[in-house]
Amino acid sequence: MTNTKKRIIESAINIFNEDLSAPLQKVANNAEVTRRTLHRYFKDRNELVEVCKQAIESSCKKAMIAAIQSSEDALIQLERMLYAGIDCGAKYSVFYKLHQSKDHKHTHHNKNCADYDYIYNQFQGIIIELQKEGKVSPAMSPEWIQVLHSGIIESTVNARETTTKSFEEIKELAWTSYIKAIAP
């Protein structure tokens, strides 16, 4: 894959994180290419979105599954899932938004949807386990905590551009904020 194509894909992911319906001209501008150059690599918006989805699905799924499988301790799994989402950056936000979109045709026969379901079900199981252990408030549903999880990741990704703190300090702040928000 050429550097220009990679730059267009990364640019599209960042732009689509802000607005899934953003025009291709905005993607081209962000990638510092002409619209003509963008169309040299992608015939239309649908093709670009599909390639972005594949890049997102591949990297974020691997990171999340690795975080889940990294420990038997539910609290460590949850922390590592948060860090994996933060490390994926805008990709995680778009990954989550695409699967939550009203236009998304979710089917268990689609490998990406099945993997998303696996991650989501594992996440719910982790939350339920932590609630049983008294480490997470039972007043919050796993669905609510999933929305909060995604929001913390998105806030952390955005904070990287506005703070002088190191990436590791930002991640630690995200974890502290998250765990305190869901504690009993």
N, C-alpha and C positions, 0 to 999 in steps of 0.2 A: 504494500500500500504506500502511495506517495505521501510525502509530508503535507502537500496541499490538501489531499483528500482527508487525511487525519485531522488537519486543522479545521476543515469544513465540518467534519463530524463533531469534533469537540465544541466548536462554535455553536452548531445547531443544538447540541445537548444543553449548553448553557442558556441559549436563547429560549428554547422550548421549556426549560425549567421556569423561566419567568412567565412565559405565555405560550401554551401549546398551539395557539392559532397564529403565532407571529408570522409575518410575511417572510418569504425567502430572501428578499432584499436585505432585511435586517440580519439574517444569518450571513449573507455574503459580506456585508459591511463589517460585521464582527470578526469574520475570518480574514478580513483584509484582502478579499478577492472580488472580482466583478461578478455580476449575476451570470454573465456568459461563461466564466470559468466554473462557477458552481454547476451550471447545467452541462458542462463537459464531463463532470463526474457523476451527476445525478440527473436523470431525464425529467423528474418532476418531484414535487413535495412528498408524494406518497413513497417514492423510492428512498428519498433521504430519510424520512421518518422511519421506514422499515430498517434501514442500515443502522440508524441510531438505536432503535429498539434492540437490534441484535447485539450491538456493542454494549449497551446498558445491561441487557439480560445476562450476557455472558459474564461480565466482570462483577456485577452486583450479586448475582446468584451464587457465584463461586465464593465470594467473600462472606456472604451471609451463612451459607451452608458450612463453610470452614469455621465460622464463629460458633455455630450451634454444636458442631462436632468436636470443638476444642477442649471441652471439659464436661464432666458429669455434674458440676456444681451450677445450679440454675442462675445464681447471681453473677457468676463469672461469664456464663453464656450470654446473659442479658447485656452486661457491660461490653463484651466483645462484639455483640451485634450492633450496639450503638456505635462503637468505634469503626466497625466495618462500614456502616452507613456513612459515617463522617468521612472515612477514607475514600469512599466512592464519590463523595461530593455531590455535585449537581446530578450525576447519574442516578444516585439513589432517589433523589426527589422526583426525577422524571419517571423512573421505574415505578415508584409508588403511585404517582399521578396517572400514569398510563393504565395501570390496573384498576384504579378507582374511577376512571373516566366513564361517563354515561355512554360514550360511544364504543367502549371496549366490549367486545363479544367474548366473554369469558367462557371457556369450555375446558373440561377436564381432559379432553383428547389432545389438546394443544400442550406440547412439552413445556413451553414457557409458563402457561397458566398452571399446569400441574406443579411445576417447581415453585411458583409463587404460593400456591396453596400449601405446599409442604412447609415452606418458610413461615407462612402465616400461622399454620396449625402448630408448628413447633414453638413459635413465639407465644401463642395462647397457652400452650402447655407449660412453658417456662413461667409465665405470669401466674397461672393457677397454682403451680408448685410453690412459688414465692409467697403467694397469699396464704397457702396452708402453713408455711413456715413462719408466718407473721412478719415477713420482710417487706411486703407490699400491701397497701390498704385494700381490704376486701370490699370497700365501698366503691371502688373504681372497677369498671368492667374491663376485660382484656381489650375490647374494641376501643374504648376510650384511651387506654394506655398505648395502644398501637398508633392512634392519631397523635398523641403527645410525643411518642417516640419519633415519628416522622417530623413533627414540628421542631423538636430539639435538633434533629439532624439538619433540617433546612436552616434554622437559625444559626447553627454553628458554621455551616458552609458560608452563609452570608457574613458572619462576623469575621471570618478570615480576611475579608477585604477592608474591614473598618477598624481593626485593632492592631496594636503593636506587640501584642502577646504572641509567643511562639505557638506553633500548631499544637504541640503537646500540651501547653498550658490551656489552650482553648478546648481541647478534648477533655481535659480534666475538669474544667469548669462545666462543660456540657454534662458529664457524668454526675458531678455533684448536684447540679440543678435538677437533673432527671430523677436521680434516686431520692432526693429530698421531696420532690413533687409527688412521688408515688408511695412514699413511706407511710406506714400507719400512724 
